Amino acid sequence: MALAWAKGQASQTPRWPSWWKPDCCGRTVIATTVHELQVINGELPEEEHDFHVDLILTPARVIRCESAKRPTGLDWKNMTPEKLAAIPVLRERLRSHRD
């Protein structure tokens, strides 16, 4: 796994927690990178299209999250013609989805 770190940190190797491995959650791992100031303890409002991540990576730490809500696939009803025109791989997936 390769990670891009901001501000010249790309050459640094993050220290992964001992529990982490590519299949740590028994499925595809969903991760995000944020600044430490963006991490909060508490509930956030959620919309239908929102989902949870498994890992949050900050410049200082790796946070394992309790995942409950995960995507089940692409939300085709929200794919506008503009999105499909801008993202060729989505157009191809839509063709195979219709078949």
C-alpha positions in Angstrom: 0.0 0.0 0.0 1.3 3.4 -0.9 0.3 6.6 0.8 0.7 10.2 -0.3 1.7 12.4 2.6 1.4 16.2 2.4 4.3 18.7 2.6 7.3 16.6 1.7 6.5 13.6 3.8 5.9 11.2 0.9 9.3 9.5 1.5 8.4 8.7 5.1 7.0 5.3 5.9 4.1 5.4 8.3 4.2 3.1 11.3 1.2 0.9 11.0 -0.5 -0.5 14.2 0.2 -4.2 14.8 -3.4 -5.2 14.1 -3.4 -3.6 10.6 -3.0 -5.7 7.5 -4.6 -5.3 4.0 -7.6 -7.5 4.9 -7.9 -6.3 8.6 -11.6 -6.0 8.2 -12.4 -9.0 6.1 -13.3 -6.9 3.2 -12.0 -4.0 1.1 -10.6 -1.4 3.5 -12.0 2.1 3.1 -9.6 4.7 4.4 -9.2 8.5 4.3 -6.6 11.0 5.2 -7.3 14.1 7.2 -5.5 16.7 9.3 -5.5 16.0 13.0 -7.7 19.0 13.6 -10.4 17.4 11.5 -10.8 14.4 13.9 -13.6 14.7 16.4 -15.2 12.4 18.9 -18.9 12.5 18.4 -21.8 12.0 16.1 -22.0 13.6 12.7 -25.2 14.1 10.7 -25.6 11.5 7.9 -27.3 11.5 4.6 -28.5 8.4 2.7 -25.4 8.5 0.5 -22.9 8.7 3.4 -20.9 5.7 4.7 -18.3 4.9 7.3 -14.6 4.4 6.8 -12.4 1.7 8.4 -9.3 3.8 8.9 -8.5 7.5 9.3 -4.9 8.5 8.7 -3.5 11.7 10.0 0.1 12.9 9.9 0.4 11.7 13.5 -1.6 8.5 13.8 -3.8 5.8 12.3 -7.3 5.5 13.8 -9.3 2.3 13.4 -13.1 3.0 13.1 -16.1 0.9 13.9 -17.7 0.5 10.6 -21.4 0.0 10.4 -22.7 1.6 7.3 -20.9 0.6 4.1 -21.8 1.2 0.4 -23.5 -1.7 -1.4 -22.5 -0.5 -4.8 -22.8 2.6 -7.0 -25.8 4.8 -6.5 -27.0 4.9 -10.1 -30.0 7.2 -9.4 -27.5 10.0 -8.5 -25.4 9.6 -11.6 -26.1 12.7 -13.7 -25.3 12.9 -17.4 -22.5 15.3 -16.6 -20.9 12.9 -14.2 -21.1 10.1 -16.7 -19.6 12.3 -19.4 -16.7 13.4 -17.1 -15.9 9.9 -15.9 -15.5 7.3 -18.7 -15.2 4.3 -16.3 -18.7 5.1 -14.9 -20.1 5.1 -18.4 -18.7 1.7 -19.0 -20.0 0.4 -15.7 -23.4 1.7 -16.5 -23.4 -0.2 -19.8 -22.6 -3.4 -18.0 -25.1 -2.6 -15.2 -27.9 -2.3 -17.7 -27.1 -5.6 -19.4 
